[in-house]
Amino acid sequence: MCKDTTMANVEKKGYVDAGWPTDIPEGRHAVTELVADTAGALSPYGDIEFPVDASELPYVHSFTVINK
């Protein structure tokens, strides 16, 4: 039997989800798949429609000069 009772008497904290929004108005809910206007998982990209035109992308192809 363990003689160290300090760990057994530690008060447990309630579950806190750090990713859950905290600035929700009273009586409202964060948008989840349960209250979304469409069925299925929500897009992590928001309302962006794919495919996106290449001219709108901020991508710049890298170029490496090899030292000789």
N, C-alpha and C positions, 0 to 999 in steps of 0.2 A: 504494500500500500504506500502511496506517495505521501510524504510528510510535508511537502511544500504546498501550502493552501493558498498562496497568493495568486496563483494562476486560476485556481478553481473558483475564486470569488470575484473575478473580473466581471464588471457589468457589461453586458452585450449592448452594442449600439444598434439602432434600427438600420434597415437597408437604405443606403443612399446611392442613387444612380447619378453620377456626376455628369452624364450626358443628357439628362432630362432637363428641359427648360424650366427656369425659375421665374420668368417674367410673364406668366400666363394670367390674364385678368380673372377676377373672382367669378366662379361659375362656368368657366370655359375649360376646355381640355386641349392638350397638345395633340396635333394631328397624328393619328396612327392609322394603321390599315383598317381599324374598326370604324373610323369615322371619315375615311377618305371617300371621294366621289366616284372612284372606280374600284373594281375588284382587283385583288392581287397585290403584290408587293409594290411599294412606292419607289420611284426612281431616285437614286442618290444624287442625280444631276438636276433635280427640280423639274422645271417645265421645258428644258432644252429638248428640241426634237432632233433626232438623228436620222440619217447622216448629216453632219454639219459640213457646209461648203468649205473647201480647203483654204480659200482666201480669208476666212474668218478665224482660222486657227492661229495662235501665237507661236507655232512651232518653228524653230530654226534648226536646221540640220547641222550637227557638229562637223568640224573639219579638222583633221589632225595632220600636222606636218611631221613626217618621220625624220628624226635626226640621223645623219649619216656621218 
